[in-house]
Amino acid sequence: IIGGGYAGGNTNDTEFISMSSTGNGADFGDLLSIRAGPGSANNSVKGIICGGNTTGGAEVASMDLIHFASFGQYVDFGDLTQARRAIAGMNSPTRGVFSAGTDPTKYNVIDYVEFATLGDATDFGDATVAHHGAGGTSSSTRGITAGGNSGSYMTTIEYITIASTGNGTDFGDASVSRAYPDGVNSPTRAIFYGGQTPSESNVIDYVEFDTTGNAIDFGDLVNSVNTPKATSNGHGGLS
């Protein structure tokens, strides 16, 4: 599911693709509110799109919930602990976690929700530094964020253990300082790519979830891109 964003103006449009086929995206309905720069998390049944900013530029705290088996029936899940945009999302099969962001004040807040219940997010801990625009991804047990902007472009990679609560922990450094990379993963490996350095980046690097250390070069994108978005069928929300 791809939802929200900017298309000549902030939008509440959502669309979907099926991993098992190729082809164009298809309409999935509308979010409950217009938002650009949201965060997201999901397990194998439910997805949450949260935060972002409205057409007027005001940041929002609301979280919209969708069941993948339905079409366009979004419901209000609750609110983040802080209205903000440019959030890094992570997830396990049971929890969604949302890290950092800006409104435009930069935050180090990390909060979480339990997919099984509706309600407002709960404080998880703090990121190592206040920032926005990090890339986030996760295995079934560990969430990782990379890059971002804390007033300058960051190489920081940090991790959390999703089943617990607590502050982010240093993992190592990315191969390049950048904001707005995206993260995708298999069950064992996290990959971060693209972003702003401040020029557009084509760098791809990776880390192994079960270790700590600096990222390793994976290769280059075909084109340099800023603020890419992608997904995979082996992320932390899938068993």
ABEGO torsion letter per residue (X at the ends): XBBEEBBGEBBABBBBBBAABBEBBBBAEBBABBBBGBBBBBBAABBBBBEEBBAAGBBBABBBBBBAABBGBBBBAEBBABBBBGBBBBBBAABBBBBEEBOABBBABBBBBBAABBEBBBBAEBBABBBBGBBBBBBAABBBBBEEBAGBBBABBBBBBAABBEBBBBAEBBABBBBGBBBBBBAABBBBBEEBOABBBABBBBBBAABBEBBBBAEBBABBBBGBBBBBAABAABX
